[in-house]
Amino acid sequence: MAGVRITHIGGPTVLVEVDGWNILTDPTFDDPGQRYDFALGTSSVKTIGPAVRVSDLPAIDVVLLSHDHHADNLDHAGRALLRTVPRVITTASGSRRLGLAHAEPMVPWQETVLTEPGRQPLTVIATPSRHGPPLSRLLVGENLGFAIQRPAESHVAVWMSGDSVYFRGLEQVARRLDVDIALVHIGAVRFGLTGRVKYTMDARDAARFIRLLEPRIALPVHYEGWTHFSESHDRARVRLLEESEGVHHRVRWLPLGQPVEFPAPITPLAP
């Protein structure tokens, strides 16, 4: 079985190439410098542009959109891109807001299949993801993670957390899925108006979860390029290196804009 090629474009935006499918997560392609409004008067400024331009992308088959209502996961150029792709998979509320006929709503643990003549089908599984503290959903809205699974394999080829804090839903993911490559959104998103409240995992939360999930490879994303990230790349890297037991040997930091090949895991032969 062939492996997977992954390109980190910036923030949460990742191009996943698997078995002839081009899958894009949370598209953000605006230039830096603009301020974007979030909920309750909060805002953030984009400080780094995409490492790959929309014009340099291959033809995208599907966008996995964790949520549509925050610009660090879907900005203006990302919205324009959605109109040009065949399928968008996102939350139920996001599907309604986008108003696109090809925007498909999903809920946690729902599955759908990507099919195309001449290609091996892939299963996409929506997974739980909570973008803030307990009881914050009315404020922060719906959010999803997604798993990509080949039909002939018991493990998940690639899983993305979406913008999630550590919570029981992620523990469900660890119990139910055997994950090869995990895209883990970190950055410890905070806003001045809400103080120390986190809206995504920091590196220590991520380490706790990686230890529980035990993926073959963990790829941190969603940690750079916006002013609302309270934990820098350098600080996150140090903290994850400090987590020796069951964590640091799984973590790999992707270079921005450069495709990285991940060979398929070796499956032991049955006795």
Backbone bond lengths (Angstrom), bond angles and torsions (degrees), N, CA, C in turn:
res aa  C-N    CA-C-N  psi(-1)  N-CA   C-N-CA  omega(-1)  CA-C   N-CA-C  phi
1 M - - - 1.463 - - 1.527 109.29 -
2 A 1.336 117.00 131.92 1.456 121.36 179.35 1.518 110.06 -67.92
3 G 1.322 115.41 162.77 1.441 120.77 -179.28 1.514 113.02 -88.28
4 V 1.313 114.85 -154.26 1.456 123.31 -175.84 1.517 108.14 -129.22
5 R 1.331 117.18 141.11 1.461 121.25 174.20 1.520 108.69 -113.97
6 I 1.334 116.09 131.05 1.463 121.81 -174.57 1.520 109.26 -128.43
7 T 1.339 115.78 133.22 1.459 122.56 176.44 1.519 108.78 -123.37
8 H 1.326 116.69 119.30 1.465 121.14 176.02 1.525 108.06 -85.30
9 I 1.318 116.66 113.37 1.461 122.30 -176.06 1.519 111.72 -88.27
10 G 1.330 116.61 -26.98 1.459 121.42 178.57 1.514 110.83 145.00
11 G 1.332 116.87 144.23 1.456 120.20 -178.53 1.521 110.03 57.12
12 P 1.352 117.47 -127.83 1.455 120.16 178.85 1.524 113.15 -90.77
13 T 1.316 117.40 1.55 1.462 121.91 -170.12 1.520 110.82 -85.14
14 V 1.321 115.50 117.43 1.461 122.00 -175.53 1.523 108.77 -136.59
15 L 1.312 116.12 136.06 1.460 122.35 172.22 1.518 107.91 -97.20
16 V 1.327 116.54 120.32 1.459 122.91 178.34 1.529 107.80 -110.83
17 E 1.316 116.56 120.23 1.464 122.15 178.44 1.521 108.40 -111.67
18 V 1.328 115.18 117.75 1.458 120.08 -177.17 1.524 109.53 -145.26
19 D 1.304 116.75 123.88 1.465 123.51 175.36 1.527 112.92 52.95
20 G 1.317 116.75 39.96 1.462 121.53 178.76 1.511 114.98 84.77
21 W 1.326 118.33 -2.08 1.457 122.86 177.87 1.523 110.16 -95.55
22 N 1.339 116.21 137.32 1.463 122.53 174.58 1.525 107.97 -109.03
23 I 1.307 115.71 109.16 1.464 122.60 -173.74 1.526 108.26 -116.30
24 L 1.325 116.86 127.71 1.463 122.39 -177.89 1.522 109.23 -113.98
25 T 1.334 116.52 136.42 1.453 120.61 177.03 1.521 110.17 -106.07
26 D 1.337 116.02 141.98 1.468 124.71 171.18 1.540 113.46 33.67
27 P 1.334 118.29 75.95 1.465 120.39 -171.86 1.532 114.13 -72.07
28 T 1.326 115.42 122.33 1.474 122.56 175.26 1.522 108.12 -132.70
29 F 1.329 117.04 114.02 1.460 121.21 -174.01 1.532 113.29 -133.22
30 D 1.323 118.19 9.64 1.463 119.97 177.45 1.529 110.79 -67.14
31 D 1.342 115.12 154.82 1.463 120.06 171.37 1.529 109.43 -71.23
32 P 1.346 117.44 158.63 1.468 119.48 179.82 1.529 111.84 -74.02
33 G 1.341 115.01 165.91 1.461 121.42 173.94 1.511 115.22 109.86
34 Q 1.317 118.73 -17.12 1.463 121.53 -177.63 1.519 110.94 -89.43
35 R 1.349 115.48 143.66 1.467 121.84 173.42 1.526 109.10 -96.19
36 Y 1.329 115.75 137.05 1.459 122.27 -178.73 1.523 109.13 -120.67
37 D 1.318 116.42 136.29 1.455 121.52 178.82 1.524 110.64 -83.88
38 F 1.335 115.31 139.72 1.453 122.82 173.45 1.535 107.56 -114.99
39 A 1.299 118.94 -156.32 1.463 121.28 -175.23 1.526 111.84 -80.36
40 L 1.344 115.95 153.65 1.473 123.96 172.37 1.526 113.80 53.03
41 G 1.321 116.66 39.14 1.452 120.55 176.05 1.508 115.56 80.90
42 T 1.327 118.27 3.22 1.462 120.77 176.75 1.528 109.53 -80.20
43 S 1.326 115.90 157.59 1.460 120.22 179.84 1.520 109.47 -156.63
44 S 1.324 115.56 168.79 1.454 121.37 178.66 1.521 108.75 -151.36
45 V 1.333 115.58 150.97 1.458 122.04 178.83 1.525 109.08 -108.64
46 K 1.318 115.72 133.39 1.462 120.20 174.59 1.525 108.70 -78.69
47 T 1.323 117.39 126.57 1.456 121.56 -173.79 1.527 114.00 -110.29
48 I 1.327 118.08 -15.95 1.464 122.25 -178.83 1.525 109.01 -134.09
49 G 1.323 115.93 133.94 1.455 120.01 179.22 1.522 112.07 -82.89
50 P 1.332 117.70 174.61 1.463 121.21 -178.47 1.524 111.87 -69.18
51 A 1.318 116.06 144.89 1.466 121.07 177.79 1.521 111.96 -78.72
52 V 1.326 116.53 -15.03 1.469 122.65 175.85 1.522 107.30 -133.39
53 R 1.306 117.42 131.73 1.460 121.83 179.04 1.531 110.70 -82.23
54 V 1.315 115.53 156.59 1.463 119.74 177.62 1.526 110.61 -56.19
55 S 1.320 116.39 -39.78 1.470 120.16 -177.95 1.523 113.03 -65.53
56 D 1.334 117.15 -17.68 1.462 121.04 -178.97 1.532 112.82 -98.77
57 L 1.328 117.21 0.75 1.453 120.68 178.14 1.521 111.30 -75.55
58 P 1.321 117.91 150.89 1.460 119.24 166.78 1.525 109.05 -71.39
59 A 1.309 117.23 172.71 1.461 120.26 176.53 1.529 108.81 -62.27
60 I 1.314 117.11 122.98 1.457 121.88 -177.11 1.527 109.51 -87.78
61 D 1.331 115.82 130.94 1.462 121.05 -179.73 1.519 112.29 -88.47
62 V 1.313 117.00 -36.31 1.463 120.60 -177.22 1.522 109.23 -155.44
63 V 1.324 115.28 143.83 1.466 121.98 172.74 1.522 108.20 -109.53
64 L 1.329 116.16 127.14 1.461 122.35 172.36 1.528 106.55 -97.86
65 L 1.327 115.90 108.90 1.459 122.48 -172.19 1.524 109.06 -110.54
66 S 1.321 116.79 107.28 1.465 120.77 -176.54 1.521 111.57 -62.06
67 H 1.337 116.83 -38.34 1.463 122.13 173.41 1.517 107.97 -165.86
68 D 1.312 114.94 152.97 1.465 120.93 -171.30 1.519 114.17 -102.08
69 H 1.333 118.37 -11.30 1.464 120.63 -164.26 1.514 114.75 -100.29
70 H 1.338 118.73 6.65 1.461 122.28 173.54 1.520 108.85 -122.31
71 A 1.324 115.76 130.76 1.461 119.75 -171.82 1.518 113.50 -69.27
72 D 1.336 118.40 -18.69 1.461 118.14 177.15 1.523 111.60 -77.61
73 N 1.323 117.22 -2.35 1.468 121.98 173.49 1.527 112.51 -119.01
74 L 1.325 116.46 -19.34 1.466 120.87 174.87 1.517 107.45 -155.06
75 D 1.331 116.18 103.12 1.467 119.71 -179.29 1.533 109.74 -100.26
76 H 1.306 117.09 -169.37 1.477 120.59 -173.76 1.528 111.95 -62.03
77 A 1.325 117.07 -47.87 1.462 120.03 179.88 1.537 110.84 -66.55
78 G 1.318 115.97 -33.87 1.464 119.27 176.21 1.515 112.04 -64.11
79 R 1.339 116.27 -40.83 1.467 119.82 177.46 1.522 111.35 -62.41
80 A 1.315 116.44 -40.79 1.465 119.45 178.34 1.532 110.64 -63.01
81 L 1.327 116.17 -38.36 1.457 120.18 178.92 1.526 111.68 -62.61
82 L 1.336 117.24 -37.09 1.466 120.26 -178.08 1.524 112.40 -57.05
83 R 1.314 116.98 -30.92 1.465 120.39 -178.04 1.532 112.08 -72.09
84 T 1.335 117.15 -13.10 1.461 120.67 -174.46 1.521 113.49 -105.47
85 V 1.334 117.93 -4.85 1.462 120.34 -176.00 1.528 109.65 -101.78
86 P 1.338 118.22 154.34 1.472 120.16 -177.19 1.523 114.40 -69.40
87 R 1.351 118.20 -35.38 1.457 120.46 -175.03 1.527 110.34 -139.81
88 V 1.322 114.82 139.22 1.462 122.68 171.56 1.525 106.40 -126.39
89 I 1.319 117.07 126.56 1.462 121.71 179.38 1.515 107.70 -114.57
90 T 1.341 116.74 124.83 1.461 120.05 -172.79 1.526 110.31 -155.12
91 T 1.316 116.79 -167.33 1.458 121.94 179.97 1.534 110.52 -73.55
92 A 1.331 115.61 165.64 1.463 119.92 178.34 1.519 111.00 -63.78
93 S 1.335 117.37 -46.76 1.467 119.83 -179.91 1.520 110.91 -67.45
94 G 1.334 117.06 -36.18 1.457 119.94 178.27 1.511 112.19 -65.37
95 S 1.317 116.62 -39.45 1.458 120.02 177.86 1.523 110.95 -59.86
96 R 1.327 116.62 -41.09 1.479 120.12 178.22 1.519 110.98 -66.20
97 R 1.328 116.75 -45.01 1.467 119.37 -177.00 1.524 111.95 -65.74
98 L 1.330 117.23 -37.92 1.460 119.91 -177.70 1.520 111.68 -66.37
99 G 1.320 116.81 -33.16 1.464 120.29 177.84 1.517 113.92 65.81
100 L 1.324 116.89 28.63 1.457 121.43 179.23 1.524 109.39 -105.97
101 A 1.326 116.59 135.03 1.462 120.05 -178.70 1.520 111.80 -62.87
102 H 1.325 116.93 -27.13 1.465 120.59 -177.49 1.524 112.44 -97.41
103 A 1.336 118.12 12.62 1.463 121.89 175.52 1.521 108.35 -92.04
104 E 1.321 116.87 111.52 1.460 122.49 -171.90 1.525 110.90 -98.69
105 P 1.330 117.88 127.27 1.462 120.36 179.01 1.523 111.50 -81.72
106 M 1.329 115.39 143.11 1.458 120.66 174.96 1.521 109.75 -138.93
107 V 1.312 115.44 158.77 1.460 122.78 174.91 1.527 107.32 -126.00
108 P 1.347 117.58 161.59 1.461 119.15 -177.27 1.523 113.69 -53.10
109 W 1.320 114.32 132.52 1.465 127.64 178.37 1.520 113.49 75.71
110 Q 1.319 116.75 6.91 1.462 119.67 169.55 1.525 108.66 -78.36
111 E 1.329 116.12 148.94 1.461 121.44 -179.11 1.524 110.66 -122.51
112 T 1.319 115.33 150.97 1.460 122.00 170.47 1.520 107.31 -142.17
113 V 1.316 116.70 162.32 1.469 120.99 -175.41 1.522 109.38 -120.72
114 L 1.323 116.05 133.61 1.458 122.26 172.20 1.520 107.71 -89.35
115 T 1.312 116.66 121.84 1.461 120.81 179.69 1.517 109.76 -132.10
116 E 1.315 114.63 145.73 1.464 121.65 178.59 1.516 106.74 -162.28
117 P 1.333 119.13 134.51 1.467 120.14 179.14 1.524 111.59 -54.68
118 G 1.315 115.59 133.70 1.452 120.51 178.38 1.510 115.23 86.74
119 R 1.322 117.47 -1.48 1.463 120.64 179.07 1.520 110.08 -123.51
120 Q 1.328 114.81 149.88 1.458 119.40 172.90 1.523 108.99 -69.18
121 P 1.317 118.70 132.65 1.469 119.30 177.99 1.522 111.09 -67.39
122 L 1.323 114.55 156.41 1.462 121.95 175.10 1.522 108.25 -128.82
123 T 1.313 116.50 144.04 1.456 121.76 174.51 1.521 109.35 -98.19
124 V 1.325 116.73 133.54 1.463 122.54 173.52 1.515 107.84 -110.45
125 I 1.321 116.09 126.83 1.462 122.97 -179.39 1.525 108.37 -115.46
126 A 1.332 117.31 123.95 1.466 120.89 173.87 1.523 108.65 -77.67
127 T 1.335 116.72 139.18 1.465 120.81 -177.54 1.531 110.29 -127.99
128 P 1.332 117.07 157.20 1.468 120.28 -177.80 1.525 112.06 -63.03
129 S 1.322 115.09 144.54 1.459 121.99 177.98 1.529 107.25 -157.91
130 R 1.328 117.12 130.01 1.475 120.26 -177.88 1.518 109.32 -123.85
131 H 1.322 115.80 121.08 1.461 122.80 -170.03 1.531 111.82 -91.85
132 G 1.325 117.42 42.92 1.451 119.44 178.70 1.514 111.56 163.76
133 P 1.330 116.34 -173.65 1.466 120.55 -177.71 1.525 111.72 -70.49
134 P 1.330 118.07 174.00 1.464 120.67 177.86 1.526 111.38 -54.29
135 L 1.329 115.88 143.37 1.470 124.35 177.01 1.533 113.42 65.65
136 S 1.336 116.65 20.22 1.472 119.35 -177.86 1.521 113.17 -97.12
137 R 1.327 118.50 0.72 1.464 119.72 -172.41 1.530 112.50 -60.70
138 L 1.341 118.04 -36.57 1.460 119.78 179.19 1.527 111.48 -61.93
139 L 1.336 115.70 -29.27 1.463 120.10 178.93 1.515 112.08 -85.18
140 V 1.338 116.97 -48.13 1.466 120.26 -171.47 1.516 113.35 -93.97
141 G 1.336 118.18 -15.55 1.452 120.77 176.01 1.520 113.67 83.91
142 E 1.340 114.17 178.74 1.460 121.10 -179.53 1.526 111.66 -72.76
143 N 1.320 114.81 153.87 1.457 121.74 -178.23 1.523 107.62 -156.73
144 L 1.326 117.70 145.70 1.460 121.81 -179.33 1.523 111.12 -134.95
145 G 1.335 114.93 153.95 1.445 121.48 161.30 1.521 108.16 -103.81
146 F 1.341 116.74 171.68 1.459 119.96 -178.82 1.529 110.46 -143.78
147 A 1.325 115.37 141.13 1.459 122.36 174.23 1.520 109.06 -115.21
148 I 1.328 115.61 142.40 1.464 123.07 177.75 1.523 107.26 -115.40
149 Q 1.323 115.94 121.95 1.461 120.23 -173.64 1.520 111.01 -131.80
150 R 1.326 115.92 133.48 1.460 120.48 171.32 1.522 109.04 -76.03
151 P 1.328 117.48 141.61 1.471 119.48 -174.01 1.513 114.17 -64.65
152 A 1.317 117.88 -26.19 1.465 120.08 -176.94 1.527 112.57 -90.38
153 E 1.318 117.86 1.81 1.462 120.70 -175.14 1.519 110.89 -117.21
154 S 1.312 116.02 144.38 1.465 120.40 178.18 1.519 111.74 -82.42
155 H 1.329 117.02 -25.09 1.460 119.17 -179.78 1.524 110.59 -91.46
156 V 1.306 115.93 163.62 1.462 123.53 177.32 1.524 108.58 -90.75
157 A 1.331 116.66 129.39 1.463 120.23 -178.77 1.523 111.08 -68.07
158 V 1.345 116.58 -49.34 1.466 122.04 -179.18 1.522 108.44 -141.23
159 W 1.331 115.82 136.88 1.462 121.10 174.75 1.518 108.39 -131.76
160 M 1.333 116.65 137.15 1.471 121.49 174.66 1.521 108.69 -115.69
161 S 1.324 115.50 139.21 1.466 120.31 -175.69 1.511 113.39 -77.52
162 G 1.352 118.00 -24.38 1.451 119.62 -164.76 1.521 109.54 68.86
163 D 1.320 116.62 177.57 1.470 120.79 -178.65 1.519 109.33 -78.02
164 S 1.309 116.28 89.52 1.462 119.96 -173.55 1.513 111.66 -126.74
165 V 1.320 115.52 145.75 1.456 121.26 163.78 1.526 107.74 -82.25
166 Y 1.321 115.71 170.75 1.469 119.40 173.36 1.525 107.56 -75.79
167 F 1.359 116.18 126.25 1.466 120.27 178.80 1.527 107.94 -157.44
168 R 1.321 115.49 178.49 1.470 119.47 -173.42 1.520 112.73 -63.14
169 G 1.334 117.66 -28.09 1.454 119.62 177.79 1.519 112.37 -61.38
170 L 1.344 117.43 -36.56 1.463 119.52 175.91 1.524 111.24 -69.24
171 E 1.317 116.70 -31.91 1.454 119.30 175.22 1.529 110.54 -65.02
172 Q 1.340 117.30 -34.37 1.465 120.62 173.52 1.527 110.52 -60.76
173 V 1.331 115.76 -43.25 1.463 120.02 179.05 1.530 110.20 -57.83
174 A 1.332 116.02 -46.30 1.465 120.17 -178.96 1.521 111.74 -62.76
175 R 1.324 116.85 -34.88 1.466 119.80 179.40 1.521 112.38 -74.11
176 R 1.331 116.85 -35.72 1.462 120.28 -169.16 1.523 114.45 -96.30
177 L 1.331 117.84 -23.22 1.456 120.31 -174.37 1.517 111.66 -118.76
178 D 1.324 114.73 138.60 1.463 122.95 171.64 1.527 105.84 -100.83
179 V 1.332 116.90 105.43 1.464 122.05 -167.91 1.522 110.90 -103.40
180 D 1.323 115.40 130.57 1.464 121.10 175.23 1.529 110.24 -81.47
181 I 1.337 117.21 -61.11 1.469 122.41 -178.62 1.529 108.68 -118.92
182 A 1.330 116.41 124.88 1.467 121.47 -179.28 1.524 110.03 -113.34
183 L 1.338 116.13 124.34 1.467 122.62 170.97 1.524 107.06 -92.78
184 V 1.326 116.71 110.56 1.460 121.79 -172.25 1.528 109.59 -109.11
185 H 1.341 116.03 114.93 1.462 121.19 178.93 1.522 109.33 -77.71
186 I 1.323 116.35 124.98 1.464 120.27 -179.79 1.538 108.94 -125.23
187 G 1.327 118.58 -139.29 1.462 121.97 177.03 1.511 115.19 97.53
188 A 1.348 118.78 -16.28 1.470 122.04 179.53 1.533 110.85 48.52
189 V 1.332 116.25 59.75 1.468 120.84 -178.44 1.532 110.26 -59.43
190 R 1.325 115.48 128.31 1.464 122.22 176.58 1.529 108.87 -141.38
191 F 1.331 114.91 157.09 1.459 122.52 175.00 1.518 108.94 -130.10
192 G 1.330 115.81 147.00 1.456 119.96 -179.01 1.515 113.22 -57.50
193 L 1.336 117.86 -37.26 1.462 121.12 -176.55 1.523 112.56 -67.37
194 T 1.330 117.42 -25.20 1.465 119.89 -177.99 1.528 112.23 -112.08
195 G 1.313 117.04 14.10 1.452 121.44 169.78 1.517 113.93 62.64
196 R 1.340 115.35 -129.34 1.458 121.55 -173.44 1.531 113.48 -84.70
197 V 1.320 117.34 1.95 1.457 120.34 179.88 1.528 109.79 -64.73
198 K 1.323 116.22 131.05 1.464 121.32 179.43 1.528 110.16 -100.33
199 Y 1.334 114.83 144.70 1.455 120.86 177.89 1.524 112.47 -114.17
200 T 1.315 117.29 -4.76 1.464 122.71 168.97 1.527 107.90 -143.81
201 M 1.306 116.41 168.90 1.456 121.02 179.18 1.520 112.29 -67.45
202 D 1.322 116.24 146.95 1.450 120.38 163.60 1.523 107.93 -94.31
203 A 1.340 116.82 -178.16 1.460 119.85 -174.43 1.524 111.95 -64.32
204 R 1.314 117.66 -34.89 1.467 119.10 179.91 1.524 111.15 -69.50
205 D 1.340 116.97 -39.22 1.468 119.35 173.39 1.523 110.21 -60.67
206 A 1.337 115.46 -44.44 1.464 120.27 -178.99 1.521 110.82 -62.15
207 A 1.336 117.14 -40.57 1.459 120.37 178.64 1.522 110.75 -62.50
208 R 1.313 116.45 -43.27 1.465 120.30 177.88 1.526 110.51 -58.52
209 F 1.335 115.63 -42.63 1.458 118.87 -178.35 1.526 112.12 -72.89
210 I 1.325 117.58 -41.23 1.467 120.55 178.81 1.521 110.29 -60.05
211 R 1.316 116.54 -39.66 1.460 120.25 178.21 1.530 110.77 -61.63
212 L 1.326 116.12 -36.00 1.466 120.70 -179.97 1.533 111.24 -77.12
213 L 1.330 117.11 -43.90 1.466 122.02 -176.38 1.523 112.46 -71.07
214 E 1.338 116.57 -38.90 1.460 123.38 -177.45 1.531 113.19 56.04
215 P 1.334 118.35 52.36 1.467 118.98 174.45 1.527 109.91 -70.99
216 R 1.317 116.17 159.85 1.473 118.25 173.68 1.517 109.76 -64.13
217 I 1.332 116.59 -42.16 1.461 122.46 -178.88 1.523 108.37 -137.27
218 A 1.330 117.25 135.12 1.469 122.74 173.92 1.517 108.84 -115.41
219 L 1.327 116.19 126.44 1.464 122.34 -177.37 1.519 109.21 -115.52
220 P 1.333 119.26 105.38 1.466 120.11 176.13 1.533 110.89 -68.64
221 V 1.320 116.20 136.56 1.468 123.11 173.31 1.524 107.15 -139.76
222 H 1.362 116.40 177.22 1.468 121.12 176.09 1.532 110.84 61.45
223 Y 1.343 115.41 55.13 1.462 119.69 -179.75 1.527 112.37 -137.78
224 E 1.323 118.02 -3.89 1.454 120.31 -174.55 1.526 110.31 -137.38
225 G 1.345 116.07 157.31 1.457 120.38 170.58 1.503 117.08 96.32
226 W 1.360 118.11 0.90 1.461 121.18 179.69 1.526 109.74 -141.21
227 T 1.336 115.92 148.18 1.459 119.41 -176.24 1.521 113.00 -75.38
228 H 1.337 119.39 -12.92 1.461 119.49 -179.33 1.525 113.39 -87.80
229 F 1.337 117.73 1.48 1.458 119.75 171.57 1.527 108.81 -79.46
230 S 1.332 116.49 120.11 1.463 119.52 -176.69 1.521 113.21 -94.34
231 E 1.333 117.83 -8.81 1.461 121.47 178.29 1.519 108.35 -119.46
232 S 1.311 116.94 119.62 1.459 121.53 -176.53 1.521 111.53 -72.72
233 H 1.313 114.28 163.52 1.462 120.87 175.04 1.521 110.92 -56.42
234 D 1.335 116.76 -47.00 1.463 120.60 -177.65 1.523 111.13 -61.77
235 R 1.338 116.72 -43.66 1.454 120.00 -179.11 1.531 110.70 -66.74
236 A 1.325 116.79 -41.35 1.459 120.19 178.34 1.523 111.13 -62.92
237 R 1.328 116.76 -40.91 1.470 120.46 -180.00 1.530 110.44 -62.10
238 V 1.338 116.67 -43.99 1.465 120.47 179.84 1.528 110.28 -62.93
239 R 1.320 116.14 -45.43 1.465 119.49 -177.59 1.530 111.45 -63.40
240 L 1.333 116.73 -39.23 1.465 118.89 179.91 1.532 111.40 -72.01
241 L 1.317 117.32 -31.30 1.457 119.92 175.05 1.523 111.13 -67.10
242 E 1.333 115.70 -31.97 1.465 119.87 179.63 1.522 112.17 -69.97
243 E 1.343 115.57 -21.36 1.466 120.02 -178.56 1.527 108.74 -86.60
244 S 1.325 116.00 82.80 1.457 119.54 -170.30 1.528 112.83 -74.64
245 E 1.314 117.99 -41.87 1.458 120.26 -171.38 1.531 111.93 -77.56
246 G 1.319 117.06 108.48 1.455 121.98 173.02 1.503 115.69 76.81
247 V 1.345 118.43 8.43 1.473 119.10 -173.92 1.522 112.64 -127.07
248 H 1.333 117.90 -64.81 1.458 119.16 -164.67 1.522 113.10 -61.68
249 H 1.327 118.54 -29.82 1.463 119.60 -179.76 1.525 111.41 -74.58
250 R 1.324 118.38 -12.53 1.464 121.73 177.01 1.532 112.32 -91.58
251 V 1.323 117.37 -20.22 1.466 121.59 -171.38 1.521 111.04 -85.20
252 R 1.325 114.69 133.78 1.470 121.21 174.79 1.520 107.87 -135.26
253 W 1.329 116.19 133.97 1.468 121.36 179.72 1.517 109.07 -97.24
254 L 1.305 116.33 123.77 1.459 121.13 -177.33 1.524 111.29 -80.12
255 P 1.330 118.57 136.39 1.466 120.35 171.40 1.520 109.40 -72.13
256 L 1.318 116.80 137.35 1.454 119.71 -177.86 1.524 110.61 -67.18
257 G 1.325 115.22 130.62 1.449 121.46 172.50 1.509 116.06 82.02
258 Q 1.326 118.38 -2.10 1.459 120.63 -176.99 1.532 110.17 -112.27
259 P 1.333 118.37 122.77 1.468 120.33 177.98 1.521 111.13 -62.65
260 V 1.321 115.55 137.84 1.465 121.41 177.98 1.524 108.12 -123.15
261 E 1.313 116.18 128.34 1.457 121.79 179.77 1.531 109.81 -88.80
262 F 1.329 115.58 133.36 1.455 121.85 175.57 1.523 108.10 -118.80
263 P 1.331 117.16 108.42 1.473 119.08 179.89 1.521 111.40 -59.03
264 A 1.317 115.38 153.27 1.455 119.21 175.96 1.519 109.02 -65.14
265 P 1.332 117.64 144.07 1.461 119.29 177.93 1.514 111.21 -64.43
266 I 1.319 115.03 148.57 1.465 120.53 178.78 1.529 108.13 -81.66
267 T 1.311 116.40 122.37 1.460 121.32 178.02 1.525 109.59 -95.77
268 P 1.325 118.24 121.22 1.473 119.76 179.91 1.535 111.19 -59.33
269 L 1.319 115.40 143.56 1.462 119.75 177.14 1.532 109.32 -71.49
270 A 1.322 115.49 143.25 1.461 119.28 177.29 1.517 109.86 -66.43
271 P 1.337 117.84 141.61 1.466 119.82 179.81 1.515 111.32 -66.20
